[in-house]
């Protein structure tokens, strides 16, 4: 869905950015002039914007005009993966804060696709939610960022509010989880337990959460003179099945010399534990496993999973409260905590 249409359907539809450029005004001013915001636009700018829109054949969407005049009693949550308990825990906090404000939460799933994320935000603008919370790792080297920022800026200009749970990438209030620091401290804690040989099962480095956690872990090991061999660094899907695939690859290469396998999120770690069992190995005894996030099932699996705790529900609560607050929160750093459990309690020297 574009933010305007051109009468000549054989050519690229004019966009609000085209109108702003032709009128010699900012994108935000063009949005206020055409989408009916109650914020003041100087008369000369208003005339220039309308003249440029007429010349280009641009027509603003009625939904964009509607959001400028008010908002609904809903809030929106945009997540990367509906099946990941990480996002379920965040959603619980978002919903609690929204309900306290008298709002109903709608949720949309991007499947980690920047293109789909952009489409979702465009659609949400027309639905006029009071606030939008975007949760999920930013993807490096994407070509939709500028368009996404434009859409979100227009939404905010029209009275909407944004909060992002991710890396500091978009120019909006952002809650940043300490992925690097948490993984680094996990590596140091495992080394302090006596573990000396490690493998890392991770997603693509384009997924910034995965990259930050992988790098933090290997940097922490390096501080105490340890490394991860290249053949023991396995790139897989950033999901439970990816963790299982990584474990199967390690079994084929031989896990006898590995003390602990670090999977960069808990669902991957749990997938790895299942694959190890299928191969006749006992997680926590034959090979240690650690994760990241401390989702609810981390304490339900056997053995209980060593991980890095992220206060997920509280993050969701804070994000929605920030989005509904009129003030600017900027960047909020979310601390993490290493939690050592039975899945890494046995060292290889003890097994031997």
URLIN-V234903 format. One record per residue. SS is DSSP state (A for helix, B for strand, O for the rest). Layout:
<<SS> <SS>>
This chain:
<<O> <O> <O> <O> <O> <O> <O> <O> <O> <O> <O> <O> <O> <O> <O> <A> <A> <A> <A> <A> <A> <A> <A> <O> <O> <O> <A> <A> <A> <A> <A> <A> <A> <A> <A> <O> <O> <O> <O> <O> <O> <O> <A> <A> <A> <A> <A> <A> <A> <A> <A> <A> <A> <A> <A> <A> <O> <O> <O> <O> <O> <A> <A> <A> <A> <A> <A> <A> <A> <O> <O> <O> <O> <B> <B> <B> <B> <B> <B> <O> <O> <O> <O> <O> <A> <A> <A> <A> <A> <A> <A> <A> <A> <A> <A> <A> <A> <A> <A> <A> <O> <O> <O> <B> <B> <B> <B> <B> <B> <O> <O> <O> <O> <A> <A> <A> <A> <A> <A> <A> <A> <A> <A> <A> <A> <A> <A> <O> <O> <O> <B> <B> <B> <B> <B> <O> <O> <O> <B> <O> <O> <O> <O> <O> <A> <A> <A> <A> <A> <A> <A> <A> <A> <A> <A> <A> <A> <O> <O> <O> <B> <B> <B> <B> <B> <O> <O> <O> <O> <O> <O> <O> <O> <B> <B> <B> <B> <O> <A> <A> <A> <A> <A> <A> <A> <A> <A> <A> <A> <A> <A> <A> <O> <O> <O> <O> <O> <B> <B> <B> <B> <B> <O> <O> <O> <O> <B> <A> <A> <A> <A> <A> <A> <A> <A> <A> <A> <A> <A> <A> <A> <A> <A> <O> <O> <O> <O> <O> <O> <A> <A> <A> <B> <B> <B> <O> <O> <O> <O> <A> <A> <A> <A> <A> <A> <A> <A> <A> <A> <A> <A> <A> <A> <O> <O> <O> <O> <O> <O> <B> <B> <B> <B> <O> <O> <A> <A> <A> <A> <A> <A> <A> <A> <A> <A> <A> <A> <A> <O> <O> <O> <O> <B> <O> <O> <O> <B> <B> <B> <B> <O> <O> <B> <O> <O> <A> <A> <A> <A> <O> <O> <O> <O> <O> <O> <B> <B> <B> <B> <B> <O> <A> <A> <A> <A> <A> <A> <A> <A> <A> <A> <A> <A> <A> <O> <O> <O> <O> <O> <O> <B> <B> <B> <B> <O> <B> <B> <B> <B> <O> <O> <A> <A> <A> <O> <O> <O> <A> <A> <A> <A> <O>>
